[in-house]
Amino acid sequence: MGTGEKIKAEVERVTGRAVKKAAHAIGKETLAAKGVALEARGNARRVKERGKDALS
């Protein structure tokens, strides 16, 4: 996995988790859903890169 892609995936995961928790704390469910989506995108990016590494 390229270092840049690894960092990008981890930043998306952590940012999404932080946004989700903060939004739940203040009662903003729409923002919480965006945080969940961002975290899922980071997870998907990480899985994709791991799959590429496994094939090489």
Secondary structure, DSSP 8 states (H G I E B T S, - for coil): --HHHHHHHHHHHHHHHHHHHHHHHHT-HHHHHHHHHHHHHHHHHHHHHHHHHHH-
